[in-house]
Amino acid sequence: MRVDIWSDVVCPFCYIGKKRLESAAEEAGVELEIHWHSFQLDPDAPARLEISNSERLAQKYGRSIEDVEEMQRNIAEMAKAEGIEFNWQIANSGNTFNAHRIIHLAQSKGLGSEAEEAFFFSYMTQGLPIGERETLEDVASRIGLNPVEVDDLLDSDEYADFVKFDQEVAREQLKVTGVPFFVFDQRVALAGAQPKEVFLQVLEKAQDTPAAEQAPACSDDSCESPKK
C-alpha cells in the first residue's frame, strides 16, 4: 500500500506517528510503499539556536518555561511508549531545509525511511544540531549515502525545488496545517499521530476515513496534545 507522509524531522509527533504506522502495518501484514514529503514547521529558523529549545518555544508562544517543559515531558512519555527516547532537554532545533533535501536524495536511492529515522534519532535522542552541516553529513554517512554526492548537494540548490513543491502541495492543495499528515493510496487522508488502532482501520479498509478524536500533531513548530 502506498502511503504519502508529510513531516518535519524536528516534530516528535511525526516520529511517534511513524512508529505507530509501522507497528500497525506489521500487525496487519501490510507491506508499505512510503513516500516522504517535506513540511518545515519553522522555515525561518537559523541553522543553530543560541538558546535552549524550551526557551525558544516559550518566547515564541508567550508561555512560561515551566509550561513548555511540562509539555515536553508529556511528549517524552508518549514517545517512550513507542520505543523512542526523546531527550527534549538537549534537543537542538534549527533550520531543517537541508535535512529535507538530503531525505529527497536518500529517497531517490530507496533510503527515504532510513533517512527519516536517522534524522529523527539524531535530533530527538542524540540532541545533535539538526541544521548544521556536520550533523547532516553524519546522518547521510550513517545510512550509506555517498559523501561526495552529499557534499555536492549541500554546496548547491539540488532538491530545493522538491522541498518547496512538497510544501506548496501540502498547504495549497491538501490544506495541511500540521504534521504528521498521511495519505493512504492517494485517497484516504489522516492527520496527526493517531493511535495504532486507527492506523489499523485505515490499512485494512483504506476506503472511508475512520472516525477519530483530534490527534496530537505539530503545527507552526509547536507540538502538543489536544486539550481534553
Beta strands, then each sheet from edge to edge (+ up, - down):
strand 1: 2-7
strand 2: 33-38
strand 3: 181-184
strand 4: 188-191
strand 5: 217-219
strand 6: 222-224
sheet 1: 2+ 1+ 3- 4+
sheet 2: 5+ 6-
end
